[in-house]
Amino acid sequence: MGSINTKNNKLYLDFRYKGVRCREYTQLPDNKANRNRLSRLLKTIEAEIMIGSFDYTKYFPSSNKVAQFSEIDARKRQAKAYFEATDSPKLHEFSEIWLSEKKIEWRKGHYQDVEGILNKYIIPMFGNKKISAITKQQILSFRSTLAKVPGRKGKELSPSRINHIMTPLRVMLNEAADRYDFTSPWKNIKALKVGRTEVDPFNLQEVELVIAHAPEKYKPYYITRFFTGLRTGEIDGLMWKDVNLENKTITVNQSLVRGELSDVKTEGSYRVVMLTDKVAEALREHKKTAYLKDKYVFTNDKRLPLNYQTVSKSIWYPTLRRAKLRPRNPYQTRHTYATLLLASGEAPEWIANQMGHTTTTMLFRVYSRYVPNLTRRDGSAFARFLEMGGEA
């Protein structure tokens, strides 16, 4: 907010315009009438600055600030002309180039996910805009709009899903800024805060109910899922060559997603999972009935790898209904494995290795609240330690 000040008994205006502090001196003596006069003038100037109609030359034609602001305006016109330059493509044009370049890098499933996000959300909003002309305000407005879009089952899109949608836009804008030499508008835009991972594991009694009510052919499949913690793509892509029933291990080195076999999710996902006797025995029995020429451990009636969507709809959820258990997605088998290991007292470092995590951080952050004895809060563990004279 501007002010009216005095110097050598002469009044002057002090205000800010375009981030610049401006002092404009007058020959008016410092008295009440002149202060009221300048006060009205200052209010008019500030109102025009607010609505963007202020013309510095109109009020202070002899000021040395006129040249300064004329230069700023000229740079803005040049910048606008640059943003509208013909060598800056529209977003939908750049997205085609970007996708074609990324196709060789990405898994088929990831490529389809990104392509779907572009076609459903980003291109309808920004497709016909020059990619260099997209502003930060437009990006934030777009994100606010996403928060009102209905997602699955009529619910609003979650913060995690919104972040997932915004990621391709961010990457494209930053890449285009580098190629076409403009400043990316994606500056100081932070991802939305995401709550804890949704975890709803089964207890051991519920696990046994699921296995008991599963179709006979799928019992080994679900025994393996529950007691190895393999991700859906990892178990669907599991091959007999990676199963060692003598040493009771499974080597996890690939994943089947949308019918395409590829590397596992991360470097940490490459691992050797130790099998319990229950899993090893289930796989031995399963191998007796499986086609010997099949590469994959688990196949459908056509001897093809399992399709997780088909299995979920036709096998998993009907099994939960027969077992009279509340609906939970199949990924909860992995969460169940982690919580059961923690509850049994296995070393967290070993559990993290079995799960394919590089550290124990996620293990404690996600699962500890489901295992009451894992992190005691009543002091009993410490009391027992003292009673034992400091011995475990």
N, C-alpha and C positions, 0 to 999 in steps of 0.2 A: 504493500500500500504506500502511495506517495505521500509527500509532506511538503509544507511550505516553510522555508527557513529564511534567515536573513544574513547578509554579509555587508559590512560597512553601511548599515542601516538601509540596504536595498534588498528587496524580496527576491527569492528565486525558487523555482520548482525543483523538486528532487523525486524522481520516479524511475521505474524500470521498464524497459521496452526490449523485447526479443533477447532477454537475458543480459542486457547492458544497462548499467546505471547511468541515468541521464540527469544532468544539472543544467537547467536553462535559467540564466540570470535576466532580471528585468531592471528597469530604471525607476521602479515604483518604490516610494518611501514606505517604510514599515509602519502602517497604521491599520486600524480596524477595517476601514472601507476597502483598502487595497487587498488586505488578507481575505475578505469575503469574496472579492472579485476573483482572486487567484484560486480560491477554494472551489468556486463554481467551475472555473476553467479546468482544474485538476480532475474534478469528477467527470467532466465531459471526456477528457483525454482517456481516463481509465476505463470508462464505459466503451469507448471506441476500440481501445486495445483489447478489451474482453471479447468483443464481437468480431474483431479482425478487420475493422474498417479505418483504423488510425493511419493518417498520412502525416508523416513527420514534417514534410515540406510545407504543408498547409499552415501549421502553427508556428514553426520556427524556420523560416526560409533561409535565414542567414547563419544558422547553426552549423558548426563543423561536423555535427553528427549526421547531417543529411547525406554527405558523401559516404559515410560509413554504412548507413543503412541501405543506401542505393546499391552498394557493393554486395551486401548480404542478399538483397532481393535478386540481384543478377545471378548470384551463385545458385539460389533456389530455382530460378528459371532454367539454368543450365542443368541442374540435377533432375528437374522434372522432364526436360527434353531427353536426358540420358535414359531415364527410366522408361520412357516411351519409345526408345530407339528400336529400330527394326531388328537389330541383332539380338535383342532380348526376347526369347520365345515365350509363348503362352504356356501356362503351367501344364495343360494337357499334352502339349507338344514335347515339353521337356520330360514329362513323366514317361512317355513312350521310349525316349532315348535312355533314360535312367533304368527303366525296367529291363530293357533289352541287354544293357550292360551288366546288370546284377543277376540275370538269369543263370549265368554260368557259375556264379558264386554261391547261390542259395539252394537249399533243398526245395524240392517241388512243392511241399506243403507250405513252406514259408513264402515262396513266391506267390502261390495262390492266395494266401492270407493278405499279403500286401496289395496284390492286384485287386482283391475284393474291397479292401478299405478305400483304395483310390477311386474305384468305380462307384462305390456306394456313398461315400462321404466327401472326399476331398475334391474330386473333379467337378461334381455338381455345384460346389461352392466357389472354387477358384479356377476351374478349368479354362475359362476364356480370359482370365486376367494375365497380363504379362508378369512373369514370375518375379521380375525385378521391381514391380510396382506394388506388390503385396505388402501391407503395412502391419506393424505390431498390433495396432488396434483391431484390424480385421481378423488377425489370428486369435486374439483374445475373445472377440465377439463370436467367432466360430466355435471356440471351445465352450463358451457359455451356452450356445445353442445345443451342443451335443449333450449337455447335462439335462436337457429336457426331452431328448429323444428316447422313445420307449425301446427297451432292449428285449431280452428273452422273457417270456411269460408276462409281458406288459410292464415289467419293472424298468425304471430309468437306468441308463447306462452307468456302470460303476466307475469310480475314479480310475481304477486299473484299466478298464476297457477304453476310457477316454484317452488316457496316456498312450495306450497302444495305437489308437487311431491317429493321434497327433505325431507319433514318431516318424512315419514316412514323410509327412509334411516338413518336419524339422530337418530331416536329413536331405531332402530335395532342395530346400531353400538354401541350406548351408553349402551344398555342392554347387548349385547354380551360382551363388554369390562368388564362389571361388573361380568358376569358369568364366563368368561374364563380368567379373570385376565390379561388383556392387556390394554395398554393406547389407549383410543379412539382417532382416528385421527380427530374427529370433535372438533377442538379446535380453537377458535377465528374465526369461520366461521359465519359471520353475514347474516341474511336473506336479500334478495334484498329489496330495498326500494319500497314500494307500494304506488301508488298515491291515491288520494281520491276515495271513493266509487262512482261508476258510478250511478248517480241519474238523472233521467229524468222524473219528476212527471207531471201529468196532471193538468191543471187548472180546476176550477169548471165547466166552460162551456164545456170543453172536457169530463169531467166525465159524464155530462148529455148526451152528444152525444153518448158515449159508451153504457150507460144504454139504451138509446132510440133505438139503433141499435142492441142490443143483442137479441138473441132468447128469446121468452117470458118465457120459462122455466128457463132460466139462469139469468133473471133480478134480482131476489132476491139474487142470488149468488154474482153477481157483485156489487149490492148495499151494501151487507154485507162486501165484500172485500174492497171496496173504503172507507167505513165509519166506519170501525173498525180497519183497519191496521193489520188484522190477517195475519200471514205468510201462504204460500200455504199449508204446512203440517197441520197447525193448523185449517184452515177452512175446509180442506178436511176431517180431523179427528173429526170435530165438531159433537157432539151428542145432541139430543133433551134434554137429562137429564141435560145438562150444559147450557141450554138456559132458562132464566127466563123472560118471556114476561111481567109479572106483574110488576116486579122491573126494567125491561129493562136492564138486564145484561147478559153477556156471561162469564162463567168461563172457562178460558183457562188452561187446565191441561194435554193435550195429543196432539200428532202429528201423522199424517199418512204419512209415507214416503215409497214409493215403495211397497205399499200394507201391510205394517207392522205398527201396532199401537204401539207407545212407548211414553215415557215421552217427555216433551217439551225440547227445545234446551238448556236452562240454568235455574238455580234456579230463576233468575229474570223474566223468561218467564211465570212462574206461576202467573196468575193475573186475576182480574175481570175487564172486559171491559164494560164501560157504553155505552148504545145504545141510539142513537138519535131516535126521533119519526119516522123518515123516515125508519130507519132500523127495528125498532120494528114492524111497520105496514107491511113492506115487508115480514118479517118472519111470521107474523100472517096469511097473505094471502097465503104464501107458505105452511104453515102447513095445510091449508084446502085441498090442492091438494096432499099433500105428503101422502104416505102410513103410516097409523097410527102405524104399527108394525116396521117400519124402525127405527133403532137406530141412523143412521146418518142423519143429517139435509139435506145434499145435496147428491143425488145419480144419477146414470145414468139410462138408460132405462131398464137395467137388475136389478135395485134396489141394485146395488153394489156401494161402495164408488167411488168417482171420481178419475180418473187417470190424474194427472196434465199434462202429455205429450199429452195425447189424447185430453183433453179439450183445451190445448193451441193451438194445430194444427187445430182442427175442429171447435172451438168456438171463442177463444180469437182473433187470428189474422184475421180471416174472418170478425169479428165484427169491428175491427179497419179499415179494408179496406172499409167496407160499410159506416163507419162514416167518411171516408176520412181523417184519422189521421195517422201520421207516425208510423211505427212499433216500439213497445216498449214491453219489456218482462212483464209478468203478475205481477212480484214482484213490479213493479212501482206503483201498487195500494197501497201498504204499504207506499211507499215514499210519495205518494199523500196525504194519510191520515195525515202524520206528517206535511207536509207543509201547508195543509189547517188548521190544528189546530193552528199552529204557526201564520199563517196570521190572524186568528180570534182573537188572543190575549189571548188564554188560557195560564195558568201558565205552564212554562216549566217542573216543577217537576211533575205536573199532567200528562202532555203529555208523559213524559218518563215512568211513571207508566203504562199508557195505552198501550204504545208500547212494554213494557216488558224490558225496559232498567233500569239498577240499578242506573245510574246517568244521568245527563243532558249533560255530555261531548260530547257524540256521537251526540246528538241531534243538538247542536250548530255547531259542526265540519262539519257535513254532510249536514244539511238542511238550515242553516242560509242564505246562499247566494241566495236561491230561494225565500226569503221573504223580499222584499225591506224595509218594515216598521218594521221589527223585530230588526234590528240593524241600527239605523239611523246614517248617517255620515254627516248630514248637520247642526247639532246643534239645530234643531227646537224643539226637545223634551225638551232639557235643557232650551231653551229660554222660552218655555211655562211654565215650572216648576217655573222659576224665576218670570214670570208674575203673576202666581197664588200665589205668596208669600210663595213658598215652599210647597204648598199643591198639592197633586196628583189630 
